[in-house]
Structures are given as C-alpha cells and as structure tokens.
Amino acid sequence: MKKRRVIGMSIVATGFIWFQVAGRFEAQRIDEQRETRATTQTRAAKLRVDSDRLMEAVTTLSDPKFEGRAAGTPGGLAARAWVLDRFKGIGLQPVSGSYVYPFTFTRMTMSGRVDGEGANVVGQCLGTDTRAPVFVVSSHYDHLGVRDGKIYPGADDDASGVAVMLAVAEYCQKTPFRRTVVFVAFDAEEAGLQGAKAFMIAPPVPKERIALNVNLDMVSRNDKREIFIAGTHPWPHLKAPLDEVAKRAPITVLFGHDKPVAAAGGVDDWTNQSDHGPFNAAKIPFVYFGVEDHADYHKPTDTADKINRGFFVDVAETVLDAVLQLDLATAVAPPK
Ligand SMILES: [Zn+2]
C-alpha cells in the first residue's frame, strides 16, 4: 500500500467551507456505519479459514531471510519462489501456460530515472461456469526491502494480503466457485503499482473477461477491529451484495475511502493507493479490503508479532464470504 496522508488542506482557501462541510458529512457517514455495525454484527458460525496456515504464511514472508522482499532483489526473488510453490501446492492452474509473468518498469525518483524489473505470480482456480467472466483476487508480495541497513518486513503490508489470498485459493480448490478466480501476487507495488500496471498492459486473461478485482493490502491489524471496503462508491452495483457480507461479518466492515478527497472533505481516497488502481483505470470494478494506517506502517517494525490473530482470521473469513457472495450475485458486471 502506498497511502498518502492528506495534509495542509486548510491552506486551500477556495472551497474551504465546502471542504469542511463535505468532510463532516463523510466522517459522519463513516461514524454512523460504525454504530449500525456494532449492533448487527454476529460471529460467523463456521470457520472456513485455517488460522495456523494463515499466520504461517505471514510469519514466513515477513521473515528476515526474505530481506523485505523488494522487487528485483534476492529476497524478492525468494519470496516469489515461495509464492509460486504455494500456488502449485494448492493446485492452482497456470494461466495461458505460465505462472510467472515478468515485466520491466521505469520510474522517476528523487535521485533520477530508475529502471526496475519484477514478475507477477498468477494462478487460476477453475469455476463451474467457464463462460462466466472471471474474478481477479490480488495482493502484493513485494515490500520495501532493506534501507539504511534495516529490514522492512512488511508483515501487514502486504504479507497479510498474500496470506488471505492463499486462504481463498485453498478454499476455492476444495469447493469450486461458479466463476473462475484468477489469483495474482503482484510484484513492485511499492515502486508505484508496477505489477498491476504491467498486468493491465498485457493481461494474462483478456481484459473484457475480467468482471471484478478484489484487492487485499494491509488486512491484519486494527485496534478497533475495523476493515474498510473501498470501491462501492465508483461501482455502486457492488454495494448490495457487500452489505449482506458486512451485516453478518464478525468484524466491523466500513465502506469508504473511495471518493475524491475534495468531495470527501479530506478523508483519504485510496482508489489509486494500491493495485486495484490500474483495474479501476481500465474500467474494471474493484473491491479493496484494507485497514487504516497504523504506527508501524512502512516502518521496520511492521512485524508478524504485531498482528492481531483473531482480527486477522475474521478478516480472512469476511473476504472469503465477500468473494463467495459476489460469485453468487448476478449483477457483478458493471452496468452498461
Ligand atoms: Zn506499502
């Protein structure tokens, strides 16, 4: 996740009043959701996610031996090999004959032009209706690497998303969904969503066959047991099925962070802050799951021991429930 704090907005004189008013409305809207959720949430009766395997995936990927998983580094390559091994172990099938999709990228940094390379890991769980448009469930396996001699383990960002993605893939292989689900572990997200951009430039499955992207980035910890879903503002047809999921979720599911900042009065817009951004830009609907920033965000202290295991498992259950619910919903295609 590449979240950006919105600061210094008060110096924008024009529209300041509107900004304050809109901000109050948006913040109020989120607070109202909090209150409703608190009274309606019930614990899911059956657990479908293996919590030990979930934690094991995060602990492994955030282990110092992967050196923070920066794209193109030995640690990043080792993490890729581990993810590939898990995809194969789970039984996911290659897409168009391959699991690994390499790419190169160029980006401008403070110190000038930087060329980089990475590779997305892609595998599919075949659905019972092979003609139906597919879902892409994604997370990113790269992180910030080593900086000033310090390893950035990226346990929440985004080993946690990879772990949940693997849990959904495992469930899908045992109990196939109606739609084929393409699972993608993106590389070089932290370098500017490069893996997702490369995926959209040369999609392993034709773009028009993709009905939805469900992206998971930072899903393992929040003191208030809250997870946000972004995407239903630009893609309102997704709201009804996800409302059902939110109502029965064992955690507090809040909708938001998907409106332009000016219209939301300074509430951050996460639309382009993670790998769902390039999908949205290509007019593919997205659902993003993620928590608010925490004290260890993009710090060497984003370690596995900080994860709230109970919350994390509940998020995984909720994500699985959402994918299943969306798979059942007939109206997941964007309105024409
Ligand atoms: Zn990040």
Residues whose N, C-alpha, C, O or C-beta is under 5 A from the ligand:
A	BS01	ZN	M1 K2 D157
